[in-house]
Structures are given as C-alpha cells and as structure tokens.
C-alpha cells in the first residue's frame, strides 16, 4: 500500500542525511551547511513533503486554526467579512474552518461543539442571539472568542460591530429630507441587537424631525430575500399607505424592489427604498440601491486582530475590548 504522506524520515533516506539534519533544514536553523540545506529542501519539494500540522500542534500547543461561525454564509455580506478575516489570518499563519448556522440556535450550539472538538485556537462567531447558553459555555471553556457584528448586553467577550443606530438614523433622515413621511420599516426580529439599534435609529430620525412613530409601518420578519419579497407583496395587497421603505439589510431591499416592480410601483418616484450593508450587488440592482455602507472587510480584519490578541494573552477575558466601526450613507438612485 502506498504511503499517503511523505515524512522527514523519507526525506532523510533520499538525501542520505540524518533526520536531525532534515529537521534543521526544514526549520531554517543556522547550524547546517548551506549546500546541504538547499539539497534537503529541493528533495522535500520533489517528494511533495507537507508539514504535519497535528504534530506541530502537539509540540507547540497551537493548531494555528481558527473557527468562524456565521449565521448565513449565503448572504454576500459575510463573504466580504470573511475576506477581511482571511487577510489577517494569513499574515499570522492561521487557517480557518467555516460553519454556517442558517440563523438556527441549535445549529449554532452544534457548530460551537464541533469547533472545540477540532481543537481550534479561537473562535469568531456571529451569534443568532435567540439564546445565550452557548456564549456562557464558551466562557467556561476559556477558548478565546470574539463576537462579530453583534453588541452583547453583557460585556463578557471581545466584540466588533458597526454603529447601526447612526446608520439607520442617516438612512431614515435622508428619506425624510426627501419629503417622505410614511416610512415603512422592514426589520429583523428584535431579540437581535442589530435590529434593536436600527430601530433606535429609525425612531431618532422621526423624533428629531417632529414625525410621530406609526407602529403599523414597522414589521419584524425572518431574514432572507424571499421573506422580504413575500412580506412586501402582503403589505401591498393590504392597501397600507407608505411612500418609502427602510430595509434591515440589502437582501431585504432586493426582495422589496422585486415586489414593487411586479406591482408596477415606480421607484423612487412613488416609493423610495433604502437598504443596509452595501453588499456588492447593491449597485447593480435596478434602480441602484441607496444603502448604508458597513466596511465589511475592516470588520473581519478587526475581529481576527482582537482574536489573535486574545490567543496570545492568558487573561484575555479580564478586560474584553469593544470596537464600534463607523458607517456611511451611500446615495444612489432608489431614494
């Protein structure tokens, strides 16, 4: 039976040197003849040698692997966040394991246990926030963990998120300044801190501009473009009057635009639409979407930097850092 992996013993035999000599060459030690070193490295390449990460983890106590748990990896938002995580992880020689929870708490619990069974050095997690037992469990395990995109009520873990209240305020005030007075808000469920902050921004914009909050214009729905599309169809059929829609995210907005298009409601002439996140698709929908830009790559980079700092510190839980990133209103043609 053929061997699956080339070992340093195989390299030593092919090069006619000791195992210790091979080890010194592979680890770039100074106490080895340069010609011998180059020959060993050349033979290692020719044989297809790959370092044994498991052996290294046993030797140094690190797997150089970080777990990333997202709530919906099908959302383009997270692919841009992941790019930022990968950029910083690569610099420090870390690999990533990615799991998706589909916004279901039971899958989140399962993902956490799977990551720990793989002996990851740390976790970056976007929690569903439906429950918090798994966060408490992570605290008890002492595995360095960073919460991404969510503001926990208890400041128990390092966390990085965007200034969502300000982002929603900017979006809704923009609509008000454009003469819109009945602004429908399609929000996510309010157990999510992001939904709470964006609703707070919606309220603040109304209050500042002397407009009352009409609760009949505020909806909480399950995330997903298809759910926003279905809810918009339902609202249009109900006859509810509105002249603008502020959406929890761009995926909602894409569903809303399609429903309005099918109902022959002109955007923005009759109804203005504003999204949130500024995913890459936003500029290509029709009409191009006015939205709130989150620096998604920066959010991912910061999450890994916070995690790497925690991995290096034994007392990483003593004073968890909280980073809030600025947002920006991007005005296009939908509002």
C-alpha positions as CSV (number, residue, x, y, z in Angstrom):
1,X,0.0,0.0,0.0
2,X,1.3,3.4,-1.0
3,X,2.0,5.9,1.9
4,X,-0.3,8.9,1.9
5,X,2.2,11.4,3.3
6,X,5.9,12.0,2.9
7,X,7.8,12.1,6.3
8,X,11.1,13.7,7.3
9,X,12.4,10.1,7.5
10,X,11.7,9.6,3.8
11,X,13.5,12.9,3.0
12,X,16.5,11.8,5.2
13,X,16.7,8.5,3.3
14,X,16.5,10.1,-0.1
15,X,19.1,12.8,0.8
16,X,21.4,10.4,2.6
17,X,21.4,12.5,5.8
18,X,20.1,12.2,9.4
19,X,16.6,13.0,10.5
20,X,18.0,15.8,12.7
21,X,19.7,17.3,9.6
22,X,16.4,17.3,7.7
23,X,14.6,18.9,10.7
24,X,17.2,21.7,10.9
25,X,16.9,22.4,7.2
26,X,13.1,22.5,7.2
27,X,13.1,24.8,10.3
28,X,15.7,27.1,8.8
29,X,18.2,26.6,11.6
30,X,21.6,28.3,11.2
31,X,23.7,25.3,12.3
32,X,23.6,23.5,8.9
33,X,25.7,23.6,5.8
34,X,24.0,25.8,3.2
35,X,24.6,23.4,0.3
36,X,23.1,20.5,2.4
37,X,20.2,22.7,3.4
38,X,19.4,23.5,-0.2
39,X,19.6,19.9,-1.3
40,X,17.3,18.7,1.6
41,X,14.8,21.4,0.7
42,X,14.9,20.5,-3.0
43,X,14.3,16.8,-2.3
44,X,11.5,17.7,0.1
45,X,9.8,19.7,-2.7
46,X,10.4,16.9,-5.2
47,X,8.8,14.3,-2.9
48,X,5.8,16.5,-2.1
49,X,6.5,17.0,1.6
50,X,3.9,18.9,3.6
51,X,4.4,19.8,7.3
52,X,2.3,17.7,9.7
53,X,0.1,20.3,11.4
54,X,-1.1,17.8,14.0
55,X,2.5,17.1,15.1
56,X,3.2,20.8,15.3
57,X,0.1,21.4,17.4
58,X,1.2,18.7,19.9
59,X,4.6,20.2,20.1
60,X,3.7,23.9,20.5
61,X,0.2,23.7,21.9
62,X,-1.4,25.6,19.0
63,X,-3.2,24.2,16.0
64,X,-2.9,27.5,14.0
65,X,-6.6,27.1,13.1
66,X,-9.4,29.5,14.0
67,X,-13.1,28.7,13.8
68,X,-15.6,31.1,12.1
69,X,-19.3,30.6,12.7
70,X,-21.6,32.7,10.6
71,X,-25.4,32.9,10.7
72,X,-25.9,32.9,7.0
73,X,-22.9,32.3,4.6
74,X,-25.3,32.6,1.6
75,X,-25.5,36.4,2.3
76,X,-22.9,38.2,0.3
77,X,-22.3,40.4,3.3
78,X,-20.4,37.6,5.0
79,X,-18.2,36.7,2.1
80,X,-16.8,40.2,2.3
81,X,-16.3,40.0,6.1
82,X,-14.6,36.6,5.6
83,X,-12.2,38.2,3.2
84,X,-11.0,40.5,6.0
85,X,-10.7,37.7,8.4
86,X,-8.6,35.6,5.9
87,X,-6.3,38.5,5.1
88,X,-5.2,38.9,8.7
89,X,-5.2,35.2,9.5
90,X,-2.9,34.5,6.5
91,X,-0.4,37.1,7.8
92,X,-0.1,35.2,11.1
93,X,0.0,31.7,9.5
94,X,-3.5,30.7,10.6
95,X,-6.1,28.7,8.7
96,X,-9.9,28.9,9.0
97,X,-12.7,26.5,9.5
98,X,-16.1,28.0,8.5
99,X,-19.5,26.8,9.6
100,X,-23.0,28.2,8.9
101,X,-25.9,28.1,11.3
102,X,-28.7,29.2,9.0
103,X,-29.8,31.5,11.8
104,X,-30.8,28.5,13.9
105,X,-29.7,28.3,17.5
106,X,-29.5,24.5,17.7
107,X,-27.1,24.6,14.7
108,X,-25.1,27.3,16.5
109,X,-24.7,25.1,19.5
110,X,-23.6,22.2,17.3
111,X,-21.1,24.4,15.5
112,X,-19.5,25.5,18.7
113,X,-19.1,21.9,19.9
114,X,-17.7,20.9,16.5
115,X,-15.1,23.7,16.6
116,X,-14.0,22.8,20.1
117,X,-13.7,19.1,19.1
118,X,-11.3,20.3,16.3
119,X,-9.2,22.0,18.9
120,X,-9.3,25.4,17.3
121,X,-7.1,28.1,18.9
122,X,-10.0,30.5,19.0
123,X,-13.5,31.4,17.6
124,X,-15.1,34.2,15.7
125,X,-18.9,34.0,16.0
126,X,-21.9,35.8,14.7
127,X,-24.4,34.6,17.3
128,X,-28.1,34.3,16.5
129,X,-28.9,35.9,19.9
130,X,-32.1,33.8,20.2
131,X,-30.5,32.3,23.3
132,X,-27.1,32.8,25.1
133,X,-26.3,29.4,26.7
134,X,-23.6,28.7,24.1
135,X,-21.9,32.0,24.9
136,X,-21.8,31.1,28.6
137,X,-20.4,27.7,27.6
138,X,-17.6,29.3,25.6
139,X,-16.8,31.5,28.6
140,X,-16.5,28.4,30.8
141,X,-14.1,26.6,28.3
142,X,-11.6,29.5,28.2
143,X,-11.4,29.3,24.4
144,X,-10.6,32.8,23.1
145,X,-13.7,34.0,21.4
146,X,-14.7,37.2,19.5
147,X,-18.3,38.2,18.8
148,X,-18.7,39.8,15.3
149,X,-21.5,42.1,14.1
150,X,-23.4,41.9,17.4
151,X,-23.4,44.0,20.6
152,X,-23.9,41.8,23.6
153,X,-25.7,43.3,26.6
154,X,-23.1,41.8,28.9
155,X,-19.6,42.9,28.0
156,X,-18.1,39.4,28.6
157,X,-16.3,38.8,25.3
158,X,-14.3,41.0,22.8
159,X,-16.7,42.2,20.2
160,X,-16.6,44.2,17.0
161,X,-19.7,45.7,15.4
162,X,-20.9,48.7,13.3
163,X,-22.6,51.9,14.5
164,X,-26.0,50.6,13.5
165,X,-28.1,53.2,15.3
166,X,-26.3,56.0,13.5
167,X,-26.6,54.1,10.2
168,X,-30.3,53.8,10.5
169,X,-30.7,57.4,11.6
170,X,-28.8,58.6,8.5
171,X,-30.9,56.4,6.2
172,X,-34.3,57.5,7.6
173,X,-33.4,61.2,7.9
174,X,-32.3,61.1,4.2
175,X,-35.8,59.8,3.3
176,X,-37.4,62.5,5.5
177,X,-35.3,65.2,3.9
178,X,-36.5,63.9,0.5
179,X,-40.1,64.6,1.6
180,X,-41.1,61.1,2.7
181,X,-43.5,61.0,5.6
182,X,-44.8,57.4,5.9
183,X,-41.6,55.3,6.0
184,X,-42.2,51.6,6.3
185,X,-39.5,49.7,8.2
186,X,-38.9,46.0,7.4
187,X,-36.8,44.9,10.4
188,X,-35.4,41.6,11.7
189,X,-36.6,40.1,14.9
190,X,-36.0,42.4,17.9
191,X,-34.1,39.8,20.0
192,X,-31.1,40.7,17.7
193,X,-29.1,43.7,19.0
194,X,-28.6,44.8,15.4
195,X,-32.4,45.1,14.9
196,X,-32.7,47.0,18.2
197,X,-30.1,49.5,17.2
198,X,-31.5,50.1,13.7
199,X,-35.0,50.6,15.2
200,X,-33.5,53.1,17.6
201,X,-32.0,55.0,14.7
202,X,-35.4,54.9,12.9
203,X,-37.1,56.4,16.0
204,X,-34.4,59.0,16.5
205,X,-34.7,60.3,12.9
206,X,-38.5,60.6,13.3
207,X,-38.2,62.3,16.7
208,X,-35.6,64.8,15.5
209,X,-37.8,65.8,12.5
210,X,-41.0,66.0,14.5
211,X,-42.7,63.0,12.9
212,X,-44.7,60.5,15.0
213,X,-43.9,56.8,15.0
214,X,-46.7,54.8,13.3
215,X,-46.4,51.3,14.7
216,X,-48.5,50.0,11.7
217,X,-45.5,50.8,9.5
218,X,-43.0,48.7,11.5
219,X,-42.6,44.9,10.7
220,X,-40.4,42.2,12.1
221,X,-39.7,39.3,9.7
222,X,-37.4,36.3,9.3
223,X,-34.3,37.2,7.4
224,X,-33.9,36.3,3.7
225,X,-34.6,38.0,0.4
226,X,-37.6,35.7,-0.2
227,X,-39.2,36.6,3.1
228,X,-38.9,40.4,2.4
229,X,-40.4,39.8,-1.1
230,X,-43.4,37.9,0.4
231,X,-44.0,40.5,3.1
232,X,-43.9,43.3,0.6
233,X,-46.4,41.6,-1.6
234,X,-48.6,41.1,1.5
235,X,-48.3,44.8,2.5
236,X,-49.1,46.0,-1.0
237,X,-52.2,43.8,-1.1
238,X,-53.4,45.1,2.3
239,X,-53.6,48.7,1.0
240,X,-51.4,50.2,3.7
241,X,-50.2,53.6,2.6
242,X,-46.5,54.4,2.6
243,X,-44.1,56.4,0.5
244,X,-40.7,54.8,1.5
245,X,-39.3,51.6,2.7
246,X,-36.2,51.3,5.0
247,X,-34.9,47.8,5.0
248,X,-32.9,45.9,7.7
249,X,-30.4,44.9,5.0
250,X,-29.8,44.9,1.3
251,X,-31.1,41.4,0.9
252,X,-34.5,42.7,2.2
253,X,-34.2,45.6,-0.1
254,X,-33.7,43.4,-3.2
255,X,-36.8,41.4,-2.3
256,X,-38.8,44.7,-1.8
257,X,-37.6,46.1,-5.2
258,X,-38.8,42.9,-7.0
259,X,-42.2,43.0,-5.3
260,X,-42.6,46.7,-6.1
261,X,-41.6,46.1,-9.7
262,X,-44.1,43.3,-10.1
263,X,-46.8,45.6,-8.7
264,X,-45.8,48.3,-11.1
265,X,-44.9,50.7,-8.3
266,X,-42.2,53.1,-9.6
267,X,-39.0,53.5,-7.5
268,X,-38.2,56.1,-6.3
269,X,-41.0,58.3,-7.8
270,X,-43.8,56.7,-5.8
271,X,-41.9,54.7,-3.2
272,X,-38.3,55.2,-2.2
273,X,-36.2,52.3,-1.0
274,X,-33.1,52.3,1.3
275,X,-31.1,49.2,2.2
276,X,-28.3,48.5,4.7
277,X,-24.8,46.9,4.4
278,X,-23.9,48.0,0.8
279,X,-23.2,44.5,-0.4
280,X,-21.5,44.2,-3.9
281,X,-24.9,43.5,-5.6
282,X,-26.4,46.8,-4.4
283,X,-25.1,49.0,-7.2
284,X,-26.2,46.6,-9.9
285,X,-29.9,46.2,-9.0
286,X,-32.5,48.3,-10.8
287,X,-32.6,51.1,-9.7
288,X,-29.1,51.1,-8.0
289,X,-29.7,50.9,-4.3
290,X,-29.3,53.7,-1.8
291,X,-27.9,52.0,1.3
292,X,-25.8,52.3,4.4
293,X,-22.2,51.1,3.9
294,X,-20.5,48.9,6.5
295,X,-16.8,48.4,6.0
296,X,-17.2,44.7,6.0
297,X,-13.6,43.8,5.2
298,X,-12.5,46.1,8.1
299,X,-15.0,44.4,10.4
300,X,-13.5,41.0,9.6
301,X,-9.9,42.2,9.9
302,X,-10.6,43.7,13.3
303,X,-12.4,40.6,14.5
304,X,-9.3,38.5,13.7
305,X,-6.9,41.0,15.3
306,X,-8.9,41.0,18.5
307,X,-8.9,37.2,18.5
308,X,-5.2,37.0,17.8
309,X,-4.5,39.4,20.7
310,X,-6.7,37.2,22.9
311,X,-4.9,34.0,21.8
312,X,-1.6,35.5,22.9
313,X,-2.9,36.5,26.4
314,X,-3.7,34.2,29.2
315,X,-6.0,36.7,30.9
316,X,-7.9,37.6,27.7
317,X,-11.3,37.7,29.5
318,X,-10.2,40.3,32.1
319,X,-10.9,43.4,30.1
320,X,-12.6,42.5,26.8
321,X,-12.3,45.1,24.1
322,X,-15.3,46.6,22.3
323,X,-14.8,48.1,18.8
324,X,-17.6,50.1,17.1
325,X,-16.9,50.9,13.4
326,X,-18.3,54.0,11.6
327,X,-20.8,53.7,8.8
328,X,-21.6,55.8,5.7
329,X,-24.8,56.6,3.7
330,X,-24.3,55.8,0.0
331,X,-26.8,57.6,-2.1
332,X,-27.8,56.0,-5.4
333,X,-31.0,56.1,-7.4
334,X,-33.5,54.2,-5.3
335,X,-34.0,57.1,-2.8
